[in-house]
Structures are given as C-alpha cells and as structure tokens.
Amino acid sequence: MQTAAFDYDLPTHAIAQVPVEPRDRARLLVDRGKGEAPEHRTVADLPQLVRPGDVMVVNTTRVLPARLKLRKPTGGAVEVFLLERTGPGRWDALVRPSRKVAAGTRIEAGPDLVVEVGGQTDDDGVRHVILHTTDEQAALARHGAVPLPPYITAELADPERYQTVFADRPDSVAAPTAGLHLTDEVLDGCRAAGATIANVELAVGLGTFKPMVAERVEDHHMHSERYRVPPETLAACRNAAGRVIAVGTTAVRALESAARRQEPEGRTDLFIRRPFDWQVVDVLLTNFHLPRSSLLVLVDAFVGPRWRDLYAEALTRQYRFLSFGDAMLLERDPS
C-alpha cells in the first residue's frame, strides 16, 4: 500500500491551536457505518451514545515536563527532549543541535540538575543522557516544560489542559489526545448509562508520532513503546456484555498488543494496518490525525477507506483537527 494513499489536504486554519473550553464542548462526528450519514454531536453527548455492558478503556499515562531548554558553558543553546527512561537517572533523548554537543558534555540547568549528554543509541538521532539530581521529579517540574506538538504555535495558558483528567503516572512525551475531551461528568454519565470505565497505560513516544517517510506503508518502522493492561481490564474486555470502546489510538495499541502477545505488559511496536485481525476493540473515540501518519493508517484499518468521506465531511463542516481539535466516534467495519 502506498503511503501517498494516506495524504489529504489539511488547511492550516483547520489545525486547532488552543483547546476548547470546557473540554466536553469539543464536537463529535459520530460514524454510522457504510452508506449512512454521520451525526454531529459533542463529546458531552457521549453518555447517550454508550450502551449498557459497554467497556470504555482510557490511557491514564501523564505527560512529562520532558523539554529542557539549556545553555552550554560556552553559551550555546541546547534543547534536550527526554523520550524514555532507561534506568535510574538515565534517559534516551533528542538533543538539538546534536552535532554540536559532544559525548560527555555536562550542561547545568540549575544547582539541582545537571544533564550529561552521552553517545547515540541504535535509533538514528537519539542520544543517551544522564540526569544528575537528588530529586528528578522536582527538578524536571522546575526546569522542564510539557512538550506540545510542533504544529501548535500558540502558548498554552494552562499546562494541565494538555493532561487528561484521569492522568496518573508521568511516563509520556505526548498526551493521549482523545482523552483530553473527557470530563469527570462525562465519565460519570457513561457509568450511569451502564458502561464500565477501565484503564490501560501506553507511554506515548516516538512510536506513536514518528512520521511515515517510506514510499510503502509496509516499510514504515514503528519504535517500541511500553504498555500495561491490568488483569482486571483484560477480564472486563473479554467478558463485556456490550462493546469495547477504546479512547484513543494508544488505548487501541495497548489492548490489541496484550491480546496478541498474551502478555499484560511489556513493549510493543505493533503497527496496525489493513488487513488487521481485530481481537478486542469494537468502537474507537479518536481525534483527526495528520496526513501520512501511522495513526491515520490505524483508522483506515478500523473503518476502511471511508475515512476519506468522514474527514471530508469534517473539513466541510469546519471541525478542528489534531491534538487540540475535535473528535470522531467510529464503529469498526466488520468486513
């Protein structure tokens, strides 16, 4: 399959720069399947769209203050973007400008944090770094910033708006953005409608957002990411009287990875594309994704080529796209 098949025209004005307030006012395009016109609702209507016996699965990972803006002793600016913890005080990171930072360089963020830049990992452009500090969490909170995607150029007034209301353990470098729309009131409404809320973790990293640059989709390489699916979540999905509703593509990948690997936690480089043997997820709540992205390929595997019609409808009706944009509720195509 050609990567170009997942291209579409995304106007700059359609890219949301700020989140809507309140969260659940985000618009929701509700897919009704082949040959049926979608409905236009809001996320606040989600309790009316779930059914008794449904299991709604959310990714509870929290975004790290992973972006550190530093200066070398010579005065040169350096950005260290932490990607994944590899051991106590040890991380894989992107360093910019990498070629001007020699291995062994120590950069002081403040008296409580020194960043030592090491050599490259096996992944192109990724470096080993060591954080020298007595309290890593406090030091990152003091010196780091939550990293927003590069297509968001507006300043975020409240960094908590790039966290879900159920965010728990800091482990990701980007938010599971479909979950940003949910509020405690929406979740309580879904429970009152008979749905169960269950948790997974997938540490959002390069695997989720790495651009597809290969000409063929099949040649795209996914970086692995850590996932954890609690036994009670697996049991709830297996025994669901209704549907399994995944909130976001990261929840999808965690659930489908656990089902395939028969392991509740580990690392996954699962790249979901057509044809795909779905084992767990029946319904997907997701944002609108970038052209030529692995996330859009996942949506195509879920609903087939009609994603184009849904995206065209959303653009015509001026839905807001990408991380701070609106959402869609998709029914899996049984074929």
Buried (B, 14 or more C-beta within 10 A) or exposed (E): EEBEBBEBEBEEEBBBBEBBEEBBBBBBBBBEEEEEEBEBBBBBBBBEBBEEEBBBBBBBBBBBBBBBEBEBEEEEEBBBBBBBBBEEEBBBBBBBEBEEBEEEBEBBBEEBBBBBBBEBBEBEEBBBBBBBBEEBEEBBEBBBBBBBBEBBEEEBEEEEBBBBBBBEEBBBBBBBBBBBBBBEBBBEBBBEBBBBBBBBBBBBBBBBBBEBEEEEBEEBEBBBBBBBBBEEBBEBBEEBEBBBBBBBBBBBBBBBBBBEBEBBBEBBEBBBBEEBEBEBBBBBBBBBBBBBBBBBBBBBBBBBEBBEBBBEBBBEEEBBBBBBBBBBBBBBBEE
